[in-house]
């Protein structure tokens, strides 16, 4: 049985969709933001979340070939 999970690529920059001043308003860490854009190359889905596992599950469910990810900290 083949693994159809997308590969992950590390990138240097992904735009922030959640700003530090919003952290206090979401103490349980459940905020997720998604931006969907289309251009001549296709559809781009950018996500930002306090809990990466939640966001990764959402992105993986879309069935992409790869998911770009950056290290935070």
ChimeraX attribute file (.defattr): number of C-alpha atoms within 10 A of each C-alpha:
attribute: neighborCount
match mode: 1-to-1
recipient: residues
	/A:1	3
	/A:2	4
	/A:3	5
	/A:4	10
	/A:5	13
	/A:6	16
	/A:7	11
	/A:8	12
	/A:9	10
	/A:10	10
	/A:11	11
	/A:12	9
	/A:13	11
	/A:14	13
	/A:15	9
	/A:16	12
	/A:17	13
	/A:18	16
	/A:19	8
	/A:20	7
	/A:21	7
	/A:22	10
	/A:23	13
	/A:24	9
	/A:25	9
	/A:26	10
	/A:27	10
	/A:28	10
	/A:29	12
	/A:30	10
	/A:31	17
	/A:32	15
	/A:33	13
	/A:34	14
	/A:35	11
	/A:36	9
	/A:37	9
	/A:38	9
	/A:39	7
	/A:40	5
	/A:41	6
	/A:42	7
	/A:43	10
	/A:44	11
	/A:45	12
	/A:46	19
	/A:47	21
	/A:48	20
	/A:49	18
	/A:50	17
	/A:51	13
	/A:52	13
	/A:53	10
	/A:54	14
	/A:55	19
	/A:56	15
	/A:57	10
	/A:58	13
	/A:59	18
	/A:60	16
	/A:61	11
	/A:62	10
	/A:63	12
	/A:64	12
	/A:65	11
	/A:66	13
	/A:67	18
	/A:68	14
	/A:69	17
	/A:70	12
	/A:71	9
	/A:72	6
	/A:73	3
